[in-house]
Amino acid sequence: MIKVHINITGSNFINNQANSTTSTWSNGGSIYTGWGTNGTINYCNFINNFASHNGGAVIDQGTNFNISYCNFNNNYISYDQSYSGGGGVYISGTSNGTFLRSNFNNNKPMLNDSISYISGGGGAINLGSTWSYK
């Protein structure tokens, strides 16, 4: 497997979408990191992003990632199933990482108002893994 390291700094992600009319597997409105990807996201803004399934702004599946000094505002998902969630960020069960001094405001699954839930929901963050918030 090829390992990829990504560093994103000082970027604005505004009004991005992961939306499919033929599949409910539209994930990560702005960023989708998959297995074998490691990296950092620093000093970024995620505003009004949408995914029809998981991670309105960001989805992290099976990686080691750190998110620092980022703002997540008004991001959302629309698919309402027990395995979808993370209006702002969706993190799968095999990921490791840290949120450092990041802000989450008004992120939501459109059909569910939960704040944090492991399997489905997750207004701001859907965590199913070993992540910490500092």
C-alpha atoms as a printed R data frame, in Angstrom:
    type eleno elety resid chain resno       x      y      z
1   ATOM     1    CA   MET     A     1   0.000  0.000  0.000
2   ATOM     2    CA   ILE     A     2   1.233  3.504 -0.818
3   ATOM     3    CA   LYS     A     3   1.374  5.807  2.209
4   ATOM     4    CA   VAL     A     4   0.460  9.440  1.659
5   ATOM     5    CA   HIS     A     5   1.219 12.361  3.979
6   ATOM     6    CA   ILE     A     6  -0.929 15.475  3.598
7   ATOM     7    CA   ASN     A     7  -0.397 18.898  5.181
8   ATOM     8    CA   ILE     A     8  -3.095 21.525  4.667
9   ATOM     9    CA   THR     A     9  -2.531 24.957  6.226
10  ATOM    10    CA   GLY     A    10  -4.397 28.265  6.048
11  ATOM    11    CA   SER     A    11  -7.107 27.206  3.608
12  ATOM    12    CA   ASN     A    12 -10.788 28.079  3.394
13  ATOM    13    CA   PHE     A    13 -13.260 25.376  2.387
14  ATOM    14    CA   ILE     A    14 -16.573 27.091  1.663
15  ATOM    15    CA   ASN     A    15 -19.767 25.701  0.051
16  ATOM    16    CA   ASN     A    16 -18.257 22.385 -1.058
17  ATOM    17    CA   GLN     A    17 -20.387 19.270 -1.577
18  ATOM    18    CA   ALA     A    18 -20.101 15.513 -1.761
19  ATOM    19    CA   ASN     A    19 -23.514 14.715 -3.151
20  ATOM    20    CA   SER     A    20 -24.535 11.817 -5.352
21  ATOM    21    CA   THR     A    21 -27.896 11.195 -6.931
22  ATOM    22    CA   THR     A    22 -27.121  7.505 -7.457
23  ATOM    23    CA   SER     A    23 -25.452  6.533 -4.188
24  ATOM    24    CA   THR     A    24 -25.770  7.345 -0.506
25  ATOM    25    CA   TRP     A    25 -21.998  6.947 -0.075
26  ATOM    26    CA   SER     A    26 -21.127 10.594 -0.607
27  ATOM    27    CA   ASN     A    27 -18.650 11.410  2.160
28  ATOM    28    CA   GLY     A    28 -16.524 14.389  3.174
29  ATOM    29    CA   GLY     A    29 -17.921 17.616  1.754
30  ATOM    30    CA   SER     A    30 -14.425 19.156  1.592
31  ATOM    31    CA   ILE     A    31 -11.847 16.504  2.522
32  ATOM    32    CA   TYR     A    32 -11.900 12.710  2.443
33  ATOM    33    CA   THR     A    33  -8.854 10.895  3.827
34  ATOM    34    CA   GLY     A    34  -8.657  7.161  3.329
35  ATOM    35    CA   TRP     A    35  -6.582  4.256  4.515
36  ATOM    36    CA   GLY     A    36  -2.844  4.879  4.359
37  ATOM    37    CA   THR     A    37  -3.149  8.670  4.576
38  ATOM    38    CA   ASN     A    38  -1.499 10.597  7.404
39  ATOM    39    CA   GLY     A    39  -1.235 14.312  7.946
40  ATOM    40    CA   THR     A    40  -2.289 17.595  9.470
41  ATOM    41    CA   ILE     A    41  -4.924 20.229  8.883
42  ATOM    42    CA   ASN     A    42  -3.992 23.566 10.505
43  ATOM    43    CA   TYR     A    43  -5.571 27.032 10.626
44  ATOM    44    CA   CYS     A    44  -8.364 26.199  8.178
45  ATOM    45    CA   ASN     A    45 -11.992 27.272  7.952
46  ATOM    46    CA   PHE     A    46 -14.757 24.862  6.942
47  ATOM    47    CA   ILE     A    47 -17.957 26.803  6.260
48  ATOM    48    CA   ASN     A    48 -21.297 25.652  4.763
49  ATOM    49    CA   ASN     A    49 -20.020 22.327  3.443
50  ATOM    50    CA   PHE     A    50 -22.318 19.387  2.786
51  ATOM    51    CA   ALA     A    51 -22.111 15.620  2.368
52  ATOM    52    CA   SER     A    52 -25.162 13.482  1.776
53  ATOM    53    CA   HIS     A    53 -23.803 10.649  3.946
54  ATOM    54    CA   ASN     A    54 -20.879 11.243  6.378
55  ATOM    55    CA   GLY     A    55 -18.686 14.184  7.355
56  ATOM    56    CA   GLY     A    56 -20.212 17.423  6.128
57  ATOM    57    CA   ALA     A    57 -16.740 19.001  6.059
58  ATOM    58    CA   VAL     A    58 -14.214 16.191  6.699
59  ATOM    59    CA   ILE     A    59 -14.208 12.390  6.827
60  ATOM    60    CA   ASP     A    60 -11.228 10.468  8.177
61  ATOM    61    CA   GLN     A    61 -11.169  6.704  7.658
62  ATOM    62    CA   GLY     A    62  -8.313  4.585  8.906
63  ATOM    63    CA   THR     A    63  -5.657  7.271  9.158
64  ATOM    64    CA   ASN     A    64  -3.485  9.159 11.627
65  ATOM    65    CA   PHE     A    65  -4.494 12.789 11.417
66  ATOM    66    CA   ASN     A    66  -4.229 15.942 13.532
67  ATOM    67    CA   ILE     A    67  -6.568 18.914 13.182
68  ATOM    68    CA   SER     A    68  -5.422 22.150 14.861
69  ATOM    69    CA   TYR     A    69  -6.787 25.693 15.132
70  ATOM    70    CA   CYS     A    70  -9.593 25.073 12.639
71  ATOM    71    CA   ASN     A    71 -13.133 26.436 12.548
72  ATOM    72    CA   PHE     A    72 -16.090 24.267 11.516
73  ATOM    73    CA   ASN     A    73 -19.217 26.366 10.938
74  ATOM    74    CA   ASN     A    74 -22.607 25.412  9.457
75  ATOM    75    CA   ASN     A    75 -21.558 22.086  7.930
76  ATOM    76    CA   TYR     A    76 -24.137 19.333  7.581
77  ATOM    77    CA   ILE     A    77 -25.180 15.945  6.284
78  ATOM    78    CA   SER     A    78 -28.635 14.893  5.124
79  ATOM    79    CA   TYR     A    79 -28.699 11.092  5.137
80  ATOM    80    CA   ASP     A    80 -30.391  9.769  8.274
81  ATOM    81    CA   GLN     A    81 -29.221  6.215  8.908
82  ATOM    82    CA   SER     A    82 -27.669  4.566 11.950
83  ATOM    83    CA   TYR     A    83 -24.302  4.432 10.178
84  ATOM    84    CA   SER     A    84 -24.174  8.026  8.933
85  ATOM    85    CA   GLY     A    85 -23.161 11.050 10.937
86  ATOM    86    CA   GLY     A    86 -20.771 13.864 11.674
87  ATOM    87    CA   GLY     A    87 -22.280 17.136 10.518
88  ATOM    88    CA   GLY     A    88 -18.809 18.680 10.805
89  ATOM    89    CA   VAL     A    89 -16.396 15.740 11.015
90  ATOM    90    CA   TYR     A    90 -16.813 11.972 10.736
91  ATOM    91    CA   ILE     A    91 -14.033  9.753 12.081
92  ATOM    92    CA   SER     A    92 -14.073  5.995 11.593
93  ATOM    93    CA   GLY     A    93 -13.212  3.368 14.177
94  ATOM    94    CA   THR     A    94  -9.671  2.774 12.944
95  ATOM    95    CA   SER     A    95  -8.411  6.373 12.963
96  ATOM    96    CA   ASN     A    96  -6.092  8.024 15.472
97  ATOM    97    CA   GLY     A    97  -5.509 11.713 15.974
98  ATOM    98    CA   THR     A    98  -6.033 14.932 17.863
99  ATOM    99    CA   PHE     A    99  -8.229 18.002 17.669
100 ATOM   100    CA   LEU     A   100  -6.291 20.963 19.078
101 ATOM   101    CA   ARG     A   101  -8.083 24.240 19.815
102 ATOM   102    CA   SER     A   102 -10.619 23.865 17.042
103 ATOM   103    CA   ASN     A   103 -14.101 25.386 17.124
104 ATOM   104    CA   PHE     A   104 -17.379 23.740 16.116
105 ATOM   105    CA   ASN     A   105 -20.490 25.880 15.607
106 ATOM   106    CA   ASN     A   106 -23.882 24.875 14.181
107 ATOM   107    CA   ASN     A   107 -22.764 21.623 12.517
108 ATOM   108    CA   LYS     A   108 -25.539 19.058 12.223
109 ATOM   109    CA   PRO     A   109 -27.106 16.074 10.600
110 ATOM   110    CA   MET     A   110 -30.251 17.590  9.092
111 ATOM   111    CA   LEU     A   111 -32.596 14.880 10.399
112 ATOM   112    CA   ASN     A   112 -30.989 14.396 13.819
113 ATOM   113    CA   ASP     A   113 -30.065 16.927 16.514
114 ATOM   114    CA   SER     A   114 -27.625 14.842 18.553
115 ATOM   115    CA   ILE     A   115 -24.416 16.537 19.657
116 ATOM   116    CA   SER     A   116 -22.116 13.524 19.815
117 ATOM   117    CA   TYR     A   117 -22.987  9.936 19.076
118 ATOM   118    CA   ILE     A   118 -20.770  6.976 18.237
119 ATOM   119    CA   SER     A   119 -22.916  5.219 15.625
120 ATOM   120    CA   GLY     A   120 -25.027  7.672 13.676
121 ATOM   121    CA   GLY     A   121 -25.832 11.281 14.406
122 ATOM   122    CA   GLY     A   122 -23.032 13.445 15.703
123 ATOM   123    CA   GLY     A   123 -23.941 17.067 15.158
124 ATOM   124    CA   ALA     A   124 -20.364 18.333 15.343
125 ATOM   125    CA   ILE     A   125 -18.214 15.185 15.402
126 ATOM   126    CA   ASN     A   126 -18.978 11.504 14.967
127 ATOM   127    CA   LEU     A   127 -16.198  9.648 16.784
128 ATOM   128    CA   GLY     A   128 -15.743  5.926 16.501
129 ATOM   129    CA   SER     A   129 -12.037  5.843 17.217
130 ATOM   130    CA   THR     A   130  -9.100  6.924 19.368
131 ATOM   131    CA   TRP     A   131  -9.015 10.694 19.050
132 ATOM   132    CA   SER     A   132  -8.487 13.342 21.677
133 ATOM   133    CA   TYR     A   133  -9.563 16.958 21.962
134 ATOM   134    CA   LYS     A   134  -7.134 19.404 23.572
